[in-house]
Amino acid sequence: METKLKQELGTSLLKPTGHSGGGWISEGQSYDTDSGRVFVKINHKSEAKLMFDGEMASLEAILKTSIIKVPKPVKVIELDRGCVLVMEHLDMEGLSKHSRHFGEQLADMHLYNKRQLEKLHKDQQTVGSGAEQLGLDAVVKFGFDVPTCCGYLPQVNDWQEDWVTFFTRQRLEHQLDLIEKSYGDKESRELWAKLQLKIPQFFKDVKIVPALIHGDLWSGNVAAEYDNGPVIFDPASFYGHSEYDLGIAGMFGGFGNSFYSAYHEKIPKAPGFAQRNQLYQLFHYLNQWNHFGGDYRGSSIRIMKDLVK
């Protein structure tokens, strides 16, 4: 692997620094190179290239907003078995003292595309220019240019004009299809038949503008660079409903009251927020069920029962 890395990165120096990381999907290792320190994520699964291509595209999209710090992606490199993603190395610590700042930044990232669309609309009215001429990257649909993976399971990111259609078919239904294939779970199948009919009611009178979201925003994917503010990483991005990121954020703890208050000062809770939050958490519990098995079945079933009442 190191020979391939040297060749692909064009470096004669490739020295492990002793900094390692990673989670339950990929391993990580930092190296010093001729052009500075990099962090290399390594995965030996057959789906690794798809996963890392999606992560690189997600990092690039977040980077382009210039709002929240992410490690700058460098390159996806295929190995004989698996793949690596090379990115900037960052020295990180816990988020705690930057919690409020992160809430503000996340809201600004979620509002970024809306503001781009507003600029485009205003400029079109005054000068008749298109987005390309104005240098704006405004997005009008829900989805993403490439598949992204939440965990190691690919997400269907085909562009849709309607958020409810996108979320119902390409998030919840996709997960439940995988559960049906693996477990043939009768209760989840019966609950889903009822729930999918109710989902449009949870979005009644809510105007949703496509927002760039992280997609897997649990506390393990957020930190702070030493003395330099919040950092997010391991994204599974797409353009969706801003509330979506708050679903998993509330599942495993780690985000304080100051984060939520700062976020909602910029994006106030819309009517029906609590039920939609449950709906977004349902996706992540189903995703956990598909990754880890039946330990997450109970939480998935409980939420479905609550929502169909």
HELIX and SHEET records of a PDB file:
HELIX    1   1 GLU A    2  LEU A    9  1                                   8    
HELIX    2   2 ALA A   48  THR A   65  1                                  18    
HELIX    3   3 SER A   96  HIS A   98  5                                   3    
HELIX    4   4 SER A   99  VAL A  127  1                                  29    
HELIX    5   5 ALA A  131  LEU A  134  1                                   4    
HELIX    6   6 TRP A  163  PHE A  167  1                                   5    
HELIX    7   7 THR A  168  GLU A  173  3                                   6    
HELIX    8   8 HIS A  174  TYR A  183  1                                  10    
HELIX    9   9 LYS A  186  LYS A  198  1                                  13    
HELIX   10  10 ILE A  199  PHE A  203  5                                   5    
HELIX   11  11 SER A  219  ASN A  221  5                                   3    
HELIX   12  12 TYR A  244  ALA A  249  1                                   6    
HELIX   13  13 ASN A  257  LYS A  266  1                                  10    
HELIX   14  14 PHE A  273  PHE A  292  1                                  20    
HELIX   15  15 GLY A  294  TYR A  296  5                                   3    
HELIX   16  16 ARG A  297  VAL A  308  1                                  12    
SHEET    1   A 5 LEU A  14  GLY A  22  0                                        
SHEET    2   A 5 GLU A  27  THR A  33 -1                                        
SHEET    3   A 5 GLY A  36  ASN A  43 -1                                        
SHEET    4   A 5 CYS A  83  GLU A  88 -1                                        
SHEET    5   A 5 PRO A  73  GLU A  78 -1                                        
SHEET    1   B 3 MET A  92  GLU A  93  0                                        
SHEET    2   B 3 VAL A 222  GLU A 225 -1                                        
SHEET    3   B 3 GLY A 229  ILE A 232 -1                                        
SHEET    1   C 2 THR A 148  CYS A 150  0                                        
SHEET    2   C 2 LEU A 153  GLN A 155 -1                                        
SHEET    1   D 2 ALA A 211  ILE A 213  0                                        
SHEET    2   D 2 PHE A 238  GLY A 240 -1                                        
END                                                                             
